[in-house]
Amino acid sequence: MSSTVPTCQVIMVFAFRGNRSRAFASTFLSALDAEKNGFGTGPTGLDCLLFAGHTGVSMDSGADRLRLQS
């Protein structure tokens, strides 16, 4: 059995609680209702994330993002 300690990783979790303000929710729910009744395309994927909230996880402290920019 190995006695070496594994390298610790930094895991960052970013949480976005969602936007339930009256103005945003009204627009979002109208788009959702229009799609349900066949009158429109509905809310975008981004609108759904902004309304419901979501999380993001980084296991490399943004190293991939920094590598892609250079």
N, C-alpha and C positions, 0 to 999 in steps of 0.2 A: 504494500500500500504506500502510495506517494505521500510525503510529508509536506510538499510544497503547497502554498496557499494560492488559490486561483486569483487572477487579476480581477480587481473590482471594476465594474462597469457603471457608468453614470447613465441613469435612465431618467429622462425628463418627461413629464406629462403636462400638457397644456390643455386646459379646459375652457370652453366657451359656453356660457350658460344659455345662450339663445336670446333672441330679441322678441319679446312679447308686447312691445309697446303698441298702443292702440292703432297708430298709423301703419306700422309695418304689418301687424296681424291682420288688419282689415284688408290690405292689399293682397297678402298671402292667401287668406281664406277666400277672397273673391276669385282669385286665379284658380284655386283648388275646386271651388264650386263650379266655375265655368268649364273646367276640364271634365268634371263628373257629369255635367249635363251636355257635353259635346259642343261647347261654344268656344273653346280655346285650347291652348297647349298645356295650360296649367303652370304652376310655379317651376322655376328652374331648380336644378340640383343644388345650386348655391343658396337659393332662397330657402330650400328645405333645411339645409345645414344651419343657416342663420336663424331660422325660426325655432327649430328643435334644440339647437345646441349640439356640440360635438367635442371630441377630444382628439388630440394629436400626441404622438409618442415619438421621442427622439432617443435612440440608443447609442448615437455616435456624437452627441453634443454638436450637431450641425456640421460635422466634417464633410459629409457628402455634398451638402449645399455649398460649402465654401470651395470644395474641389471643383464643382460644376461652374462656379462663377469665374474661376481663374483660367 
